[in-house]
Amino acid sequence: MPRPATNTNSLARGRVRASMNKYNLFNLYKKPQIRHQGRSLYQQKWTAKQETRAYHGEHLTEGRWKQIFDPNLNSVAQLDASLKGNNNVEETPVSLQTYAVLEKRLEFALFRSMFASSIRQARQFILGGYVEVNGITIKHPSFPLKSGDIFHVKPDRVLMALGRSKPSLAESIKVDNKQIIVWNEYVKNSKKNPREVWQLKQLKPKSLDTLSEFDNSNMIEKINKDIDNKMKNDQKKVNRESILSKILKVGKGEELKDLTVFNSLYGKENASKCFEIYRRIFDTKHTLLTKNSVEQCRQQIIKKSNEYENSQDFKFMSKIKQILNEINKSYSETVRLSAEQSKLSTEDSSKFYDPGFASKLTYHEKINKDEIMEDESKAKINLPWQKSLFGRQDPSKPYFTPWTPRPFLGAFSILPSHIEISFATCHGIYLRDPVARPGHSEVITPFPTHVHKRAYMYYVRKGM
């Protein structure tokens, strides 16, 4: 039987556990550096053993752990680097392998693969029959994995482990009633002072505007977004072949003396460059004078150097492409600056005031707790951001719906080197037992080498 789960998330004791929860993250944050000054060697070993065992297999009794403990620690010796006499080779942290024997247990493999939020939850998944190894359901958390073993967890269990906790029906009703109160207050203020609420909404940053993705009241942001999209489309339409084709079509194959005919193409600042391109092509009587479609211009531009008859033709077209690049770059910048100038600022919010926006808002009735507790399907939620009970969009699922990742998940997103993981199918392959290399150990641990070294010394003496 495992050790009872009593006070595992204590903030007073501050033990770091193998668990992905906010209390454990706080303990990890506030954990001071373990110091050994002023302590006897036995006290140092005892402290190191306490701290490391709280993380590595805290659910195992001390007697059971001593039966599992193996004093022979695995490491990889890089003899090629050592034989060369390279003094820069880092020391191999062999002592970090003290608890490596636990990593081959199925429960630990699930936790390391992020298929469970804690070792204890991984045990529950295994005992519940949600885990398979090589296609066979395994109900033994201590099942030892071997190289090449493939384990699989039911996807709904993984979603539950990595997702936000599903609230109870009573908790959902409580949250929704609070949301309804806040929403009704917002509707009341909007109907009472519509212009003031409108202007406040326009000035509110998008990160703080919780309703921005559910309504169109922020007109300034919508208009500026349309301007950005139009700018990008205009820039995509203009390229070297389209510029060259337009220049040739404006010239019509005739001799030009004045460059003003190109002023309306890409601006006065680029008229001289357009004229230079046309003059060069006209003077050489190039075939582009008559064959000037966009596709024909593109064929000339993409032609490789070995496809030209002589070097003069290659130099001629290289110069044309250089000028086209300059025009394209200049015109794209002009389009961007024009779009920036046409964008609206928050001071223009009064120009787009919609006096009827408040009339479109409706109050929401407070939900009846007793009625919903008897039959959850009777819940009628019609908030702009939510159409069902909080966190219970699909009551049949064991996790928060719509699925939302659990808080602070990123702080625990550390994947092991000895396991290949597929989150798409919730499969994992146990490649090999974790080993230590110069400067690196594949056993994930929050404690430094000197702490594991003293814990190893304790168990070498007491565990034999």
Summary of the structure (lengths in Angstrom):
residues: 464
radius of gyration: 34.7
end to end distance: 22.5
largest distance: 100.7
contacts: 1253
relative contact order: 0.18
helix: 53%
strand: 7%
